[in-house]
Amino acid sequence: MKKIILGLFLILGAMSFALPKNLDVNKVKKAGYEITRDEDSAVIFGKATDTVGITVALFIGDTSAKDVNDSIKATAPKSQKFLSSRETKKAYISKYKDTEYNGFTYSFVAKNSKSKDTVISVLYMTDKELKDADLDKAIDKTINEIESFLK
């Protein structure tokens, strides 16, 4: 199921092999992620475990976290029913319920990245509904991991 949901959110496109200089590709691959799209304006990579599926998009250039968050809400697949959104000091968070597989997808966009002109957006998919405290821990852990890939 995770791979199906992960596939729903991945945008297929031509590979340009021009990875941003601020991304440590070796760290990304060692952490178990697979790079699925690489363009001048965005890099998308993801991984699936037994309990979660994670898709990360790094948007490079002149865009804001708020704009990315709004765009994700507007382009979510119909099988993802929007449930709620909230904002923390660290991220914009949206919660979706998969109407086809009964899982949950949490979209979070980091408000500030350690790398200038890079917005971190994550789709975190799981079978379980996470409480706010558990979700905040997952967000912190995931954003910290992604930021460790940035130089």
N, CA, C and O atoms as a GROMACS GRO file, in nm:
protein
  604
    1MET      N    1   0.081  -0.118   0.000
    1MET     CA    2   0.000   0.000   0.000
    1MET      C    3   0.086   0.126   0.000
    1MET      O    4   0.056   0.222  -0.070
    2LYS      N    5   0.193   0.124   0.079
    2LYS     CA    6   0.279   0.242   0.089
    2LYS      C    7   0.336   0.280  -0.046
    2LYS      O    8   0.343   0.398  -0.081
    3LYS      N    9   0.377   0.179  -0.122
    3LYS     CA   10   0.437   0.208  -0.252
    3LYS      C   11   0.335   0.268  -0.347
    3LYS      O   12   0.369   0.352  -0.431
    4ILE      N   13   0.209   0.226  -0.335
    4ILE     CA   14   0.105   0.280  -0.421
    4ILE      C   15   0.082   0.427  -0.387
    4ILE      O   16   0.076   0.512  -0.476
    5ILE      N   17   0.070   0.457  -0.258
    5ILE     CA   18   0.049   0.596  -0.216
    5ILE      C   19   0.171   0.679  -0.253
    5ILE      O   20   0.158   0.791  -0.302
    6LEU      N   21   0.289   0.624  -0.229
    6LEU     CA   22   0.412   0.695  -0.264
    6LEU      C   23   0.412   0.729  -0.412
    6LEU      O   24   0.451   0.838  -0.452
    7GLY      N   25   0.368   0.634  -0.493
    7GLY     CA   26   0.363   0.656  -0.637
    7GLY      C   27   0.263   0.763  -0.676
    7GLY      O   28   0.284   0.834  -0.775
    8LEU      N   29   0.153   0.777  -0.600
    8LEU     CA   30   0.054   0.880  -0.632
    8LEU      C   31   0.112   1.019  -0.624
    8LEU      O   32   0.074   1.107  -0.701
    9PHE      N   33   0.203   1.039  -0.530
    9PHE     CA   34   0.256   1.173  -0.507
    9PHE      C   35   0.383   1.203  -0.585
    9PHE      O   36   0.426   1.318  -0.593
   10LEU      N   37   0.443   1.101  -0.642
   10LEU     CA   38   0.565   1.126  -0.719
   10LEU      C   39   0.528   1.181  -0.856
   10LEU      O   40   0.439   1.131  -0.924
   11ILE      N   41   0.597   1.283  -0.893
   11ILE     CA   42   0.574   1.344  -1.024
   11ILE      C   43   0.676   1.285  -1.120
   11ILE      O   44   0.796   1.296  -1.100
   12LEU      N   45   0.624   1.221  -1.226
   12LEU     CA   46   0.714   1.160  -1.322
   12LEU      C   47   0.764   1.266  -1.418
   12LEU      O   48   0.689   1.352  -1.462
   13GLY      N   49   0.889   1.258  -1.450
   13GLY     CA   50   0.945   1.354  -1.543
   13GLY      C   51   1.081   1.309  -1.592
   13GLY      O   52   1.133   1.206  -1.547
   14ALA      N   53   1.136   1.384  -1.681
   14ALA     CA   54   1.267   1.354  -1.736
   14ALA      C   55   1.375   1.384  -1.634
   14ALA      O   56   1.367   1.482  -1.561
   15MET      N   57   1.475   1.302  -1.631
   15MET     CA   58   1.586   1.321  -1.540
   15MET      C   59   1.689   1.411  -1.608
   15MET      O   60   1.724   1.389  -1.724
   16SER      N   61   1.735   1.510  -1.537
   16SER     CA   62   1.833   1.600  -1.598
   16SER      C   63   1.974   1.578  -1.542
   16SER      O   64   2.070   1.630  -1.598
   17PHE      N   65   1.986   1.503  -1.434
   17PHE     CA   66   2.115   1.473  -1.373
   17PHE      C   67   2.194   1.598  -1.338
   17PHE      O   68   2.316   1.602  -1.356
   18ALA      N   69   2.125   1.697  -1.289
   18ALA     CA   70   2.190   1.821  -1.246
   18ALA      C   71   2.157   1.847  -1.100
   18ALA      O   72   2.100   1.950  -1.066
   19LEU      N   73   2.192   1.752  -1.015
   19LEU     CA   74   2.160   1.764  -0.874
   19LEU      C   75   2.217   1.892  -0.817
   19LEU      O   76   2.326   1.934  -0.854
   20PRO      N   77   2.143   1.954  -0.726
   20PRO     CA   78   2.193   2.079  -0.668
   20PRO      C   79   2.323   2.055  -0.592
   20PRO      O   80   2.343   1.949  -0.532
   21LYS      N   81   2.407   2.153  -0.594
   21LYS     CA   82   2.538   2.140  -0.530
   21LYS      C   83   2.527   2.132  -0.379
   21LYS      O   84   2.619   2.084  -0.312
   22ASN      N   85   2.415   2.179  -0.323
   22ASN     CA   86   2.401   2.178  -0.178
   22ASN      C   87   2.343   2.048  -0.124
   22ASN      O   88   2.317   2.038  -0.004
   23LEU      N   89   2.322   1.946  -0.209
   23LEU     CA   90   2.266   1.818  -0.168
   23LEU      C   91   2.374   1.710  -0.169
   23LEU      O   92   2.440   1.689  -0.271
   24ASP      N   93   2.393   1.643  -0.055
   24ASP     CA   94   2.489   1.534  -0.044
   24ASP      C   95   2.419   1.404  -0.086
   24ASP      O   96   2.353   1.340  -0.005
   25VAL      N   97   2.434   1.367  -0.212
   25VAL     CA   98   2.365   1.253  -0.270
   25VAL      C   99   2.404   1.123  -0.200
   25VAL      O  100   2.321   1.034  -0.183
   26ASN      N  101   2.529   1.110  -0.159
   26ASN     CA  102   2.573   0.989  -0.091
   26ASN      C  103   2.498   0.968   0.040
   26ASN      O  104   2.460   0.856   0.073
   27LYS      N  105   2.477   1.076   0.115
   27LYS     CA  106   2.401   1.067   0.240
   27LYS      C  107   2.255   1.028   0.212
   27LYS      O  108   2.196   0.949   0.286
   28VAL      N  109   2.199   1.084   0.108
   28VAL     CA  110   2.061   1.053   0.071
   28VAL      C  111   2.048   0.903   0.044
   28VAL      O  112   1.957   0.838   0.095
   29LYS      N  113   2.139   0.850  -0.037
   29LYS     CA  114   2.133   0.708  -0.073
   29LYS      C  115   2.164   0.618   0.046
   29LYS      O  116   2.102   0.512   0.061
   30LYS      N  117   2.259   0.657   0.131
   30LYS     CA  118   2.291   0.577   0.250
   30LYS      C  119   2.173   0.570   0.346
   30LYS      O  120   2.158   0.471   0.419
   31ALA      N  121   2.090   0.674   0.348
   31ALA     CA  122   1.972   0.675   0.436
   31ALA      C  123   1.857   0.593   0.378
   31ALA      O  124   1.751   0.583   0.440
   32GLY      N  125   1.877   0.535   0.260
   32GLY     CA  126   1.775   0.448   0.201
   32GLY      C  127   1.679   0.515   0.105
   32GLY      O  128   1.580   0.454   0.065
   33TYR      N  129   1.706   0.639   0.069
   33TYR     CA  130   1.619   0.711  -0.023
   33TYR      C  131   1.661   0.684  -0.167
   33TYR      O  132   1.778   0.658  -0.196
   34GLU      N  133   1.564   0.691  -0.255
   34GLU     CA  134   1.590   0.678  -0.398
   34GLU      C  135   1.548   0.808  -0.465
   34GLU      O  136   1.435   0.855  -0.447
   35ILE      N  137   1.638   0.867  -0.542
   35ILE     CA  138   1.607   0.991  -0.612
   35ILE      C  139   1.522   0.956  -0.734
   35ILE      O  140   1.563   0.877  -0.818
   36THR      N  141   1.404   1.017  -0.741
   36THR     CA  142   1.310   0.985  -0.849
   36THR      C  143   1.295   1.097  -0.950
   36THR      O  144   1.251   1.073  -1.063
   37ARG      N  145   1.331   1.217  -0.912
   37ARG     CA  146   1.323   1.329  -1.006
   37ARG      C  147   1.430   1.430  -0.971
   37ARG      O  148   1.452   1.461  -0.854
   38ASP      N  149   1.495   1.479  -1.072
   38ASP     CA  150   1.602   1.575  -1.053
   38ASP      C  151   1.596   1.678  -1.164
   38ASP      O  152   1.628   1.649  -1.279
   39GLU      N  153   1.556   1.798  -1.128
   39GLU     CA  154   1.548   1.907  -1.224
   39GLU      C  155   1.612   2.030  -1.161
   39GLU      O  156   1.650   2.028  -1.044
   40ASP      N  157   1.624   2.134  -1.238
   40ASP     CA  158   1.684   2.257  -1.187
   40ASP      C  159   1.606   2.316  -1.070
   40ASP      O  160   1.666   2.373  -0.979
   41SER      N  161   1.474   2.304  -1.073
   41SER     CA  162   1.392   2.370  -0.971
   41SER      C  163   1.346   2.278  -0.858
   41SER      O  164   1.293   2.327  -0.758
   42ALA      N  165   1.366   2.147  -0.872
   42ALA     CA  166   1.321   2.054  -0.767
   42ALA      C  167   1.394   1.921  -0.775
   42ALA      O  168   1.432   1.874  -0.882
   43VAL      N  169   1.412   1.862  -0.658
   43VAL     CA  170   1.464   1.727  -0.647
   43VAL      C  171   1.365   1.650  -0.561
   43VAL      O  172   1.325   1.697  -0.455
   44ILE      N  173   1.325   1.532  -0.608
   44ILE     CA  174   1.230   1.451  -0.533
   44ILE      C  175   1.294   1.316  -0.506
   44ILE      O  176   1.349   1.252  -0.595
   45PHE      N  177   1.284   1.273  -0.380
   45PHE     CA  178   1.334   1.142  -0.343
   45PHE      C  179   1.244   1.082  -0.236
   45PHE      O  180   1.174   1.155  -0.166
   46GLY      N  181   1.247   0.951  -0.224
   46GLY     CA  182   1.158   0.887  -0.128
   46GLY      C  183   1.207   0.751  -0.086
   46GLY      O  184   1.300   0.695  -0.143
   47LYS      N  185   1.140   0.699   0.018
   47LYS     CA  186   1.167   0.564   0.064
   47LYS      C  187   1.042   0.510   0.131
   47LYS      O  188   0.956   0.586   0.175
   48ALA      N  189   1.034   0.379   0.138
   48ALA     CA  190   0.922   0.313   0.206
   48ALA      C  191   0.979   0.211   0.303
   48ALA      O  192   1.072   0.137   0.270
   49THR      N  193   0.922   0.208   0.422
   49THR     CA  194   0.957   0.106   0.521
   49THR      C  195   0.830   0.026   0.549
   49THR      O  196   0.729   0.044   0.481
   50ASP      N  197   0.836  -0.063   0.648
   50ASP     CA  198   0.718  -0.141   0.681
   50ASP      C  199   0.606  -0.056   0.742
   50ASP      O  200   0.489  -0.094   0.735
   51THR      N  201   0.643   0.058   0.800
   51THR     CA  202   0.543   0.138   0.871
   51THR      C  203   0.512   0.272   0.806
   51THR      O  204   0.404   0.327   0.827
   52VAL      N  205   0.604   0.327   0.728
   52VAL     CA  206   0.581   0.458   0.667
   52VAL      C  207   0.636   0.464   0.525
   52VAL      O  208   0.725   0.388   0.487
   53GLY      N  209   0.581   0.557   0.449
   53GLY     CA  210   0.635   0.594   0.319
   53GLY      C  211   0.665   0.742   0.327
   53GLY      O  212   0.583   0.820   0.375
   54ILE      N  213   0.782   0.781   0.279
   54ILE     CA  214   0.823   0.921   0.287
   54ILE      C  215   0.865   0.967   0.148
   54ILE      O  216   0.948   0.905   0.082
   55THR      N  217   0.805   1.077   0.104
   55THR     CA  218   0.845   1.141  -0.021
   55THR      C  219   0.889   1.282   0.014
   55THR      O  220   0.816   1.357   0.079
   56VAL      N  221   1.008   1.318  -0.031
   56VAL     CA  222   1.065   1.450  -0.002
   56VAL      C  223   1.082   1.525  -0.132
   56VAL      O  224   1.131   1.470  -0.231
   57ALA      N  225   1.042   1.651  -0.131
   57ALA     CA  226   1.067   1.739  -0.245
   57ALA      C  227   1.146   1.858  -0.194
   57ALA      O  228   1.105   1.926  -0.100
   58LEU      N  229   1.258   1.884  -0.258
   58LEU     CA  230   1.337   2.003  -0.228
   58LEU      C  231   1.314   2.099  -0.343
   58LEU      O  232   1.354   2.073  -0.457
   59PHE      N  233   1.250   2.210  -0.313
   59PHE     CA  234   1.223   2.311  -0.414
   59PHE      C  235   1.333   2.415  -0.407
   59PHE      O  236   1.356   2.477  -0.303
   60ILE      N  237   1.401   2.434  -0.518
   60ILE     CA  238   1.517   2.521  -0.523
   60ILE      C  239   1.481   2.647  -0.601
   60ILE      O  240   1.425   2.640  -0.711
   61GLY      N  241   1.513   2.760  -0.544
   61GLY     CA  242   1.487   2.886  -0.613
   61GLY      C  243   1.400   2.978  -0.532
   61GLY      O  244   1.391   2.968  -0.409
   62ASP      N  245   1.336   3.067  -0.602
   62ASP     CA  246   1.258   3.173  -0.538
   62ASP      C  247   1.115   3.128  -0.514
   62ASP      O  248   1.026   3.160  -0.593
   63THR      N  249   1.092   3.055  -0.407
   63THR     CA  250   0.958   3.014  -0.367
   63THR      C  251   0.951   3.015  -0.215
   63THR      O  252   1.054   3.005  -0.148
   64SER      N  253   0.832   3.026  -0.162
   64SER     CA  254   0.817   3.030  -0.016
   64SER      C  255   0.753   2.901   0.034
   64SER      O  256   0.685   2.831  -0.041
   65ALA      N  257   0.775   2.872   0.160
   65ALA     CA  258   0.716   2.753   0.221
   65ALA      C  259   0.563   2.761   0.217
   65ALA      O  260   0.497   2.660   0.195
   66LYS      N  261   0.509   2.878   0.239
   66LYS     CA  262   0.364   2.897   0.236
   66LYS      C  263   0.308   2.866   0.097
   66LYS      O  264   0.204   2.801   0.085
   67ASP      N  265   0.376   2.914  -0.008
   67ASP     CA  266   0.332   2.887  -0.144
   67ASP      C  267   0.336   2.737  -0.176
   67ASP      O  268   0.245   2.684  -0.240
   68VAL      N  269   0.441   2.670  -0.132
   68VAL     CA  270   0.453   2.526  -0.155
   68VAL      C  271   0.341   2.453  -0.082
   68VAL      O  272   0.278   2.363  -0.138
   69ASN      N  273   0.315   2.491   0.041
   69ASN     CA  274   0.208   2.430   0.119
   69ASN      C  275   0.072   2.447   0.050
   69ASN      O  276  -0.005   2.352   0.040
   70ASP      N  277   0.044   2.567   0.004
   70ASP     CA  278  -0.083   2.593  -0.066
   70ASP      C  279  -0.094   2.512  -0.194
   70ASP      O  280  -0.202   2.464  -0.229
   71SER      N  281   0.016   2.498  -0.265
   71SER     CA  282   0.018   2.422  -0.389
   71SER      C  283  -0.010   2.273  -0.364
   71SER      O  284  -0.082   2.209  -0.442
   72ILE      N  285   0.045   2.219  -0.258
   72ILE     CA  286   0.021   2.078  -0.225
   72ILE      C  287  -0.126   2.055  -0.194
   72ILE      O  288  -0.185   1.956  -0.239
   73LYS      N  289  -0.187   2.144  -0.118
   73LYS     CA  290  -0.330   2.132  -0.088
   73LYS      C  291  -0.412   2.136  -0.216
   73LYS      O  292  -0.507   2.059  -0.232
   74ALA      N  293  -0.377   2.224  -0.307
   74ALA     CA  294  -0.454   2.241  -0.430
   74ALA      C  295  -0.439   2.124  -0.526
   74ALA      O  296  -0.530   2.099  -0.606
   75THR      N  297  -0.328   2.053  -0.521
   75THR     CA  298  -0.303   1.947  -0.618
   75THR      C  299  -0.312   1.806  -0.560
   75THR      O  300  -0.274   1.710  -0.626
   76ALA      N  301  -0.360   1.792  -0.437
   76ALA     CA  302  -0.372   1.658  -0.376
   76ALA      C  303  -0.468   1.572  -0.458
   76ALA      O  304  -0.571   1.620  -0.505
   77PRO      N  305  -0.435   1.445  -0.474
   77PRO     CA  306  -0.524   1.355  -0.549
   77PRO      C  307  -0.662   1.344  -0.482
   77PRO      O  308  -0.674   1.365  -0.361
   78LYS      N  309  -0.762   1.312  -0.559
   78LYS     CA  310  -0.898   1.301  -0.506
   78LYS      C  311  -0.911   1.190  -0.402
   78LYS      O  312  -0.999   1.196  -0.317
   79SER      N  313  -0.823   1.091  -0.408
   79SER     CA  314  -0.828   0.982  -0.310
   79SER      C  315  -0.777   1.028  -0.173
   79SER      O  316  -0.789   0.954  -0.075
   80GLN      N  317  -0.720   1.147  -0.166
   80GLN     CA  318  -0.670   1.201  -0.040
   80GLN      C  319  -0.768   1.306   0.011
   80GLN      O  320  -0.772   1.418  -0.039
   81LYS      N  321  -0.847   1.269   0.110
   81LYS     CA  322  -0.947   1.360   0.167
   81LYS      C  323  -0.879   1.451   0.270
   81LYS      O  324  -0.822   1.403   0.368
   82PHE      N  325  -0.886   1.580   0.246
   82PHE     CA  326  -0.826   1.678   0.338
   82PHE      C  327  -0.904   1.676   0.469
   82PHE      O  328  -1.027   1.688   0.470
   83LEU      N  329  -0.831   1.662   0.581
   83LEU     CA  330  -0.895   1.659   0.712
   83LEU      C  331  -0.870   1.785   0.794
   83LEU      O  332  -0.962   1.842   0.852
   84SER      N  333  -0.745   1.829   0.797
   84SER     CA  334  -0.713   1.946   0.880
   84SER      C  335  -0.576   2.001   0.844
   84SER      O  336  -0.498   1.939   0.772
   85SER      N  337  -0.551   2.120   0.896
   85SER     CA  338  -0.418   2.178   0.881
   85SER      C  339  -0.388   2.258   1.006
   85SER      O  340  -0.478   2.302   1.077
   86ARG      N  341  -0.261   2.274   1.032
   86ARG     CA  342  -0.215   2.355   1.144
   86ARG      C  343  -0.075   2.403   1.114
   86ARG      O  344  -0.013   2.363   1.015
   87GLU      N  345  -0.028   2.488   1.198
   87GLU     CA  346   0.103   2.550   1.177
   87GLU      C  347   0.178   2.545   1.309
   87GLU      O  348   0.122   2.573   1.415
   88THR      N  349   0.307   2.510   1.302
   88THR     CA  350   0.394   2.516   1.418
   88THR      C  351   0.506   2.614   1.388
   88THR      O  352   0.511   2.672   1.280
   89LYS      N  353   0.595   2.631   1.482
   89LYS     CA  354   0.710   2.718   1.458
   89LYS      C  355   0.798   2.664   1.347
   89LYS      O  356   0.866   2.740   1.278
   90LYS      N  357   0.796   2.532   1.331
   90LYS     CA  358   0.887   2.468   1.236
   90LYS      C  359   0.825   2.439   1.099
   90LYS      O  360   0.896   2.437   0.998
   91ALA      N  361   0.691   2.418   1.093
   91ALA     CA  362   0.635   2.371   0.966
   91ALA      C  363   0.486   2.403   0.952
   91ALA      O  364   0.415   2.427   1.049
   92TYR      N  365   0.442   2.401   0.824
   92TYR     CA  366   0.301   2.400   0.790
   92TYR      C  367   0.262   2.253   0.777
   92TYR      O  368   0.332   2.177   0.710
   93ILE      N  369   0.152   2.212   0.838
   93ILE     CA  370   0.115   2.070   0.843
   93ILE      C  371  -0.028   2.053   0.793
   93ILE      O  372  -0.119   2.125   0.834
   94SER      N  373  -0.047   1.956   0.702
   94SER     CA  374  -0.181   1.920   0.654
   94SER      C  375  -0.200   1.770   0.672
   94SER      O  376  -0.107   1.692   0.654
   95LYS      N  377  -0.321   1.734   0.706
   95LYS     CA  378  -0.353   1.592   0.731
   95LYS      C  379  -0.458   1.546   0.630
   95LYS      O  380  -0.558   1.614   0.607
   96TYR      N  381  -0.433   1.429   0.569
   96TYR     CA  382  -0.523   1.372   0.470
   96TYR      C  383  -0.555   1.228   0.508
   96TYR      O  384  -0.475   1.160   0.572
   97LYS      N  385  -0.672   1.182   0.468
   97LYS     CA  386  -0.712   1.042   0.486
   97LYS      C  387  -0.726   0.983   0.347
   97LYS      O  388  -0.793   1.039   0.261
   98ASP      N  389  -0.661   0.869   0.326
   98ASP     CA  390  -0.670   0.802   0.197
   98ASP      C  391  -0.803   0.727   0.192
   98ASP      O  392  -0.824   0.633   0.269
   99THR      N  393  -0.892   0.767   0.103
   99THR     CA  394  -1.024   0.707   0.095
   99THR      C  395  -1.022   0.568   0.031
   99THR      O  396  -1.118   0.492   0.042
  100GLU      N  397  -0.913   0.536  -0.034
  100GLU     CA  398  -0.902   0.407  -0.101
  100GLU      C  399  -0.839   0.300  -0.011
  100GLU      O  400  -0.884   0.186  -0.012
  101TYR      N  401  -0.737   0.337   0.066
  101TYR     CA  402  -0.663   0.240   0.146
  101TYR      C  403  -0.672   0.265   0.296
  101TYR      O  404  -0.612   0.190   0.374
  102ASN      N  405  -0.745   0.367   0.338
  102ASN     CA  406  -0.767   0.398   0.479
  102ASN      C  407  -0.641   0.435   0.556
  102ASN      O  408  -0.640   0.427   0.679
  103GLY      N  409  -0.538   0.475   0.490
  103GLY     CA  410  -0.418   0.524   0.557
  103GLY      C  411  -0.425   0.675   0.573
  103GLY      O  412  -0.523   0.738   0.532
  104PHE      N  413  -0.322   0.730   0.631
  104PHE     CA  414  -0.315   0.874   0.653
  104PHE      C  415  -0.190   0.930   0.586
  104PHE      O  416  -0.085   0.866   0.585
  105THR      N  417  -0.202   1.048   0.532
  105THR     CA  418  -0.088   1.118   0.474
  105THR      C  419  -0.077   1.252   0.544
  105THR      O  420  -0.175   1.326   0.556
  106TYR      N  421   0.042   1.281   0.590
  106TYR     CA  422   0.070   1.409   0.654
  106TYR      C  423   0.168   1.484   0.565
  106TYR      O  424   0.277   1.437   0.536
  107SER      N  425   0.127   1.600   0.523
  107SER     CA  426   0.213   1.685   0.442
  107SER      C  427   0.269   1.792   0.533
  107SER      O  428   0.194   1.861   0.603
  108PHE      N  429   0.400   1.807   0.532
  108PHE     CA  430   0.457   1.917   0.609
  108PHE      C  431   0.566   1.985   0.528
  108PHE      O  432   0.647   1.921   0.460
  109VAL      N  433   0.566   2.116   0.540
  109VAL     CA  434   0.660   2.200   0.467
  109VAL      C  435   0.736   2.280   0.572
  109VAL      O  436   0.678   2.355   0.650
  110ALA      N  437   0.868   2.263   0.572
  110ALA     CA  438   0.952   2.334   0.669
  110ALA      C  439   0.949   2.483   0.641
  110ALA      O  440   0.964   2.526   0.526
  111LYS      N  441   0.930   2.561   0.745
  111LYS     CA  442   0.924   2.707   0.728
  111LYS      C  443   1.061   2.766   0.697
  111LYS      O  444   1.073   2.859   0.617
  112ASN      N  445   1.163   2.712   0.758
  112ASN     CA  446   1.299   2.763   0.736
  112ASN      C  447   1.392   2.645   0.712
  112ASN      O  448   1.389   2.546   0.785
  113SER      N  449   1.472   2.656   0.611
  113SER     CA  450   1.570   2.553   0.580
  113SER      C  451   1.709   2.609   0.610
  113SER      O  452   1.734   2.729   0.599
  114LYS      N  453   1.798   2.518   0.647
  114LYS     CA  454   1.934   2.564   0.673
  114LYS      C  455   2.006   2.605   0.544
  114LYS      O  456   2.108   2.673   0.549
  115SER      N  457   1.952   2.564   0.431
  115SER     CA  458   2.008   2.600   0.302
  115SER      C  459   1.923   2.709   0.238
  115SER      O  460   1.803   2.690   0.216
  116LYS      N  461   1.984   2.820   0.208
  116LYS     CA  462   1.913   2.933   0.149
  116LYS      C  463   1.853   2.894   0.014
  116LYS      O  464   1.913   2.817  -0.061
  117ASP      N  465   1.737   2.946  -0.016
  117ASP     CA  466   1.666   2.921  -0.142
  117ASP      C  467   1.628   2.775  -0.162
  117ASP      O  468   1.616   2.730  -0.276
  118THR      N  469   1.608   2.700  -0.053
  118THR     CA  470   1.562   2.562  -0.062
  118THR      C  471   1.445   2.544   0.034
  118THR      O  472   1.457   2.572   0.153
  119VAL      N  473   1.332   2.496  -0.018
  119VAL     CA  474   1.216   2.467   0.064
  119VAL      C  475   1.201   2.315   0.072
  119VAL      O  476   1.201   2.247  -0.030
  120ILE      N  477   1.189   2.264   0.195
  120ILE     CA  478   1.174   2.121   0.219
  120ILE      C  479   1.026   2.089   0.236
  120ILE      O  480   0.959   2.145   0.322
  121SER      N  481   0.977   1.998   0.152
  121SER     CA  482   0.838   1.953   0.160
  121SER      C  483   0.839   1.801   0.175
  121SER      O  484   0.912   1.732   0.103
  122VAL      N  485   0.759   1.749   0.268
  122VAL     CA  486   0.758   1.605   0.295
  122VAL      C  487   0.615   1.554   0.297
  122VAL      O  488   0.525   1.616   0.354
  123LEU      N  489   0.595   1.438   0.233
  123LEU     CA  490   0.471   1.363   0.246
  123LEU      C  491   0.503   1.240   0.329
  123LEU      O  492   0.585   1.157   0.290
  124TYR      N  493   0.438   1.229   0.442
  124TYR     CA  494   0.464   1.122   0.539
  124TYR      C  495   0.339   1.036   0.545
  124TYR      O  496   0.236   1.079   0.597
  125MET      N  497   0.347   0.912   0.491
  125MET     CA  498   0.231   0.826   0.479
  125MET      C  499   0.240   0.708   0.575
  125MET      O  500   0.344   0.644   0.586
  126THR      N  501   0.130   0.682   0.645
  126THR     CA  502   0.127   0.573   0.742
  126THR      C  503  -0.014   0.517   0.754
  126THR      O  504  -0.112   0.583   0.718
  127ASP      N  505  -0.025   0.395   0.805
  127ASP     CA  506  -0.155   0.334   0.828
  127ASP      C  507  -0.221   0.390   0.953
  127ASP      O  508  -0.344   0.382   0.968
  128LYS      N  509  -0.142   0.446   1.043
  128LYS     CA  510  -0.192   0.492   1.172
  128LYS      C  511  -0.217   0.642   1.174
  128LYS      O  512  -0.144   0.719   1.111
  129GLU      N  513  -0.320   0.681   1.246
  129GLU     CA  514  -0.345   0.822   1.268
  129GLU      C  515  -0.256   0.867   1.384
  129GLU      O  516  -0.258   0.808   1.492
  130LEU      N  517  -0.177   0.969   1.360
  130LEU     CA  518  -0.083   1.016   1.461
  130LEU      C  519  -0.142   1.131   1.542
  130LEU      O  520  -0.205   1.221   1.487
  131LYS      N  521  -0.121   1.126   1.671
  131LYS     CA  522  -0.160   1.237   1.758
  131LYS      C  523  -0.060   1.350   1.734
  131LYS      O  524   0.048   1.329   1.681
  132ASP      N  525  -0.099   1.471   1.774
  132ASP     CA  526  -0.014   1.588   1.748
  132ASP      C  527   0.127   1.572   1.802
  132ASP      O  528   0.223   1.607   1.733
  133ALA      N  529   0.143   1.520   1.924
  133ALA     CA  530   0.276   1.506   1.983
  133ALA      C  531   0.361   1.407   1.904
  133ALA      O  532   0.479   1.432   1.879
  134ASP      N  533   0.301   1.295   1.864
  134ASP     CA  534   0.375   1.195   1.785
  134ASP      C  535   0.409   1.249   1.647
  134ASP      O  536   0.517   1.223   1.594
  135LEU      N  537   0.316   1.323   1.589
  135LEU     CA  538   0.340   1.382   1.458
  135LEU      C  539   0.452   1.486   1.466
  135LEU      O  540   0.538   1.491   1.378
  136ASP      N  541   0.451   1.567   1.570
  136ASP     CA  542   0.557   1.667   1.587
  136ASP      C  543   0.695   1.602   1.599
  136ASP      O  544   0.792   1.654   1.545
  137LYS      N  545   0.702   1.488   1.669
  137LYS     CA  546   0.829   1.415   1.680
  137LYS      C  547   0.873   1.364   1.543
  137LYS      O  548   0.990   1.374   1.507
  138ALA      N  549   0.779   1.308   1.468
  138ALA     CA  550   0.810   1.256   1.334
  138ALA      C  551   0.855   1.370   1.242
  138ALA      O  552   0.948   1.352   1.163
  139ILE      N  553   0.790   1.485   1.253
  139ILE     CA  554   0.827   1.600   1.171
  139ILE      C  555   0.968   1.646   1.205
  139ILE      O  556   1.050   1.667   1.115
  140ASP      N  557   0.996   1.663   1.334
  140ASP     CA  558   1.130   1.707   1.375
  140ASP      C  559   1.238   1.609   1.328
  140ASP      O  560   1.341   1.650   1.275
  141LYS      N  561   1.212   1.481   1.348
  141LYS     CA  562   1.310   1.378   1.307
  141LYS      C  563   1.333   1.381   1.156
  141LYS      O  564   1.447   1.376   1.110
  142THR      N  565   1.224   1.388   1.080
  142THR     CA  566   1.236   1.386   0.934
  142THR      C  567   1.303   1.512   0.881
  142THR      O  568   1.393   1.503   0.796
  143ILE      N  569   1.262   1.628   0.928
  143ILE     CA  570   1.324   1.752   0.881
  143ILE      C  571   1.471   1.757   0.918
  143ILE      O  572   1.554   1.801   0.837
  144ASN      N  573   1.505   1.713   1.039
  144ASN     CA  574   1.646   1.710   1.078
  144ASN      C  575   1.727   1.617   0.988
  144ASN      O  576   1.840   1.647   0.951
  145GLU      N  577   1.668   1.503   0.954
  145GLU     CA  578   1.736   1.408   0.864
  145GLU      C  579   1.758   1.472   0.727
  145GLU      O  580   1.867   1.464   0.671
  146ILE      N  581   1.654   1.535   0.672
  146ILE     CA  582   1.665   1.596   0.540
  146ILE      C  583   1.766   1.710   0.542
  146ILE      O  584   1.846   1.724   0.449
  147GLU      N  585   1.764   1.791   0.647
  147GLU     CA  586   1.860   1.901   0.656
  147GLU      C  587   2.004   1.850   0.668
  147GLU      O  588   2.098   1.919   0.629
  148SER      N  589   2.020   1.729   0.722
  148SER     CA  590   2.156   1.673   0.730
  148SER      C  591   2.211   1.639   0.591
  148SER      O  592   2.332   1.623   0.575
  149PHE      N  593   2.122   1.626   0.491
  149PHE     CA  594   2.164   1.600   0.354
  149PHE      C  595   2.210   1.728   0.283
  149PHE      O  596   2.277   1.722   0.180
  150LEU      N  597   2.174   1.842   0.339
  150LEU     CA  598   2.207   1.970   0.277
  150LEU      C  599   2.339   2.023   0.330
  150LEU      O  600   2.368   2.014   0.449
  151LYS      N  601   2.418   2.078   0.240
  151LYS     CA  602   2.549   2.131   0.279
  151LYS      C  603   2.540   2.276   0.316
  151LYS      O  604   2.640   2.337   0.351
   0.00000   0.00000   0.00000
